[in-house]
Amino acid sequence: MALFACSGTTVLRGLVSFPFAGLWTASLVLEAPAAPSGAVTITAPGLALTGVVARGGSQYERTSVRVVGSTAGRRVVKKFWRGVPLRLPLADVVAAFSGALAADIDPALLAQRLEVWGRAADTGARELDALAAVAGATWRARDDGAIWLGTDAWPAVDLTHRTIAVAEAKRTRTIALEDFSLRPGVTLDGMRLARVTYRIDQERVRCDVVGQP
């Protein structure tokens, strides 16, 4: 029985990667004759992602797709603000690429005053990078595609897992687990996780975690 599915279609193999900042991505091979398009869901125990197909192709009853966690890669137009809270340019850029803001962003962060703020004609992701930098924060796409901005509290998680390999020089561990709810921004076995990647091989999944520098 396959552990991962993409909009109900079996995932034969692939990678689902959650970086410390930015968009989660999934590169998948599906048991399907045609590639999906538009919005899709990726499901597994402890995981329910809503993303958008960035590209896809089919050959010999197999389909390859790349899914991204938001449409933040779309280009946005120039805009200028003076004397506004960070909330305004943040909400505006997310709306410009037809996204949604996470509901749990710290109100104090959103209230930070920007005396002057100019948005370049670039991708929404680049603008989010700039806003996060000026706010001293990090942004990332949540599982449901909502855009979150904030600072991580690094809570400890108690997740049943088995360590397969450790590369201390690279701050990397490979673990086996049956619940795929692990994400960056938490602490596992004393390691602050900066990246989490699930490697899918139909009925077997391994998780590579990278610690914060």
Residue pairs with C-beta under 8 A, 6 or more apart in sequence:
1 203
2 10
2 11
2 12
2 31
2 202
2 203
3 11
3 44
3 45
3 200
3 202
3 203
3 205
4 10
4 11
4 14
4 16
4 28
4 42
4 43
4 44
4 47
4 200
4 205
5 11
5 42
5 43
5 44
6 26
6 28
6 30
6 36
6 40
6 41
6 42
6 65
6 67
7 36
7 40
7 41
7 42
9 30
9 31
9 32
9 36
9 63
10 30
10 31
10 202
11 28
11 29
11 30
11 31
11 42
11 200
11 202
12 29
12 30
12 31
12 62
12 202
13 28
13 29
13 200
13 201
13 202
14 26
14 27
14 28
14 29
14 200
15 25
15 26
15 27
15 28
15 197
15 198
15 199
15 200
16 24
16 25
16 26
16 28
16 42
16 47
16 49
16 197
16 198
16 200
17 24
17 25
17 26
17 195
17 196
17 197
17 198
18 24
18 140
18 183
18 184
18 195
18 196
18 197
19 140
19 184
19 194
19 195
20 138
20 140
20 184
20 185
20 194
20 195
20 212
21 129
21 132
21 138
21 139
21 140
22 125
22 129
22 139
22 140
22 141
23 68
23 69
23 70
23 72
23 73
23 125
23 140
23 141
24 49
24 51
24 68
24 69
24 140
24 141
24 143
25 66
25 67
25 68
25 69
26 42
26 49
26 51
26 65
26 66
26 67
26 68
27 64
27 65
27 66
28 42
28 64
28 65
28 66
28 67
28 200
29 62
29 63
29 64
30 36
30 62
30 63
30 64
30 65
31 61
31 62
31 63
32 58
32 61
32 62
32 63
33 58
33 61
33 63
34 58
34 63
35 53
35 56
35 57
35 58
35 63
35 64
35 65
36 53
36 56
36 63
36 65
37 53
37 56
38 52
38 53
39 50
39 51
39 52
39 53
40 50
40 51
40 52
40 53
40 65
40 67
41 48
41 49
41 50
41 51
42 48
42 49
42 51
42 67
43 49
44 180
44 198
44 205
45 178
45 179
45 180
46 179
46 180
46 181
47 143
47 180
47 181
48 143
48 144
49 67
49 69
49 143
49 144
50 143
50 144
50 145
51 67
51 68
51 69
51 70
51 145
52 67
52 68
52 70
52 71
52 145
53 65
53 66
53 67
54 66
54 67
54 68
54 73
55 65
55 66
56 63
56 64
56 65
56 66
57 63
57 64
58 64
68 141
69 141
69 142
69 143
69 145
70 97
70 99
70 141
70 145
70 147
71 97
71 98
71 99
71 124
72 94
72 97
72 99
72 123
72 124
72 125
72 128
72 141
72 147
73 97
73 123
73 124
73 125
74 96
74 97
74 98
74 123
74 124
75 121
75 122
75 123
75 124
76 93
76 96
76 97
76 119
76 121
76 122
76 123
76 124
76 127
77 96
77 119
77 121
78 118
78 119
78 120
78 121
79 89
79 92
79 118
79 119
80 117
80 118
80 119
81 88
81 89
81 114
81 116
81 117
81 118
82 115
82 116
82 117
83 113
83 114
83 115
83 116
84 113
84 114
84 117
85 110
85 111
85 112
85 113
85 114
86 109
86 110
86 111
86 112
86 113
86 114
86 131
86 134
86 135
87 110
87 111
89 114
89 117
89 119
89 127
89 131
90 101
90 110
90 128
90 131
90 149
91 101
92 119
93 119
93 124
93 127
93 128
93 131
94 100
94 101
94 124
94 147
96 124
97 124
99 124
99 145
99 146
99 147
100 145
100 146
100 147
101 146
101 147
101 148
102 142
102 146
102 147
102 148
102 149
103 146
104 148
105 148
105 149
105 150
106 150
109 135
109 137
109 149
109 150
112 135
114 134
117 134
119 127
120 126
120 127
128 139
128 147
128 149
129 139
131 139
131 149
132 138
132 139
132 149
135 149
136 151
137 149
137 150
137 151
138 149
138 150
138 151
138 152
139 147
139 148
139 149
140 147
140 148
140 184
141 147
141 148
142 148
143 183
152 184
152 185
152 186
153 185
154 185
154 186
154 187
154 192
155 186
155 187
156 186
156 187
156 188
157 182
157 186
157 187
157 188
159 177
159 179
159 181
159 182
159 188
160 177
160 178
160 179
161 175
161 176
161 177
161 188
161 207
162 175
162 176
162 177
163 173
163 174
163 175
163 189
164 174
164 175
164 176
164 206
165 173
165 174
166 172
166 173
166 174
167 173
170 210
171 191
171 210
171 211
171 212
171 213
172 208
172 209
172 210
172 211
173 191
173 208
173 209
173 211
174 206
174 207
174 208
174 209
175 206
175 207
175 209
176 205
176 206
176 207
177 205
177 207
180 198
180 205
180 207
182 188
182 193
182 196
182 207
182 209
183 193
183 196
184 193
184 194
184 195
184 196
185 193
186 192
186 193
187 193
188 209
191 209
191 211
191 212
192 211
192 212
193 209
193 210
193 211
193 212
194 210
194 211
194 212
194 213
195 208
195 209
195 210
196 207
196 208
196 209
196 210
197 207
197 208
197 209
198 205
198 206
198 207
199 205
199 206
199 207
199 208
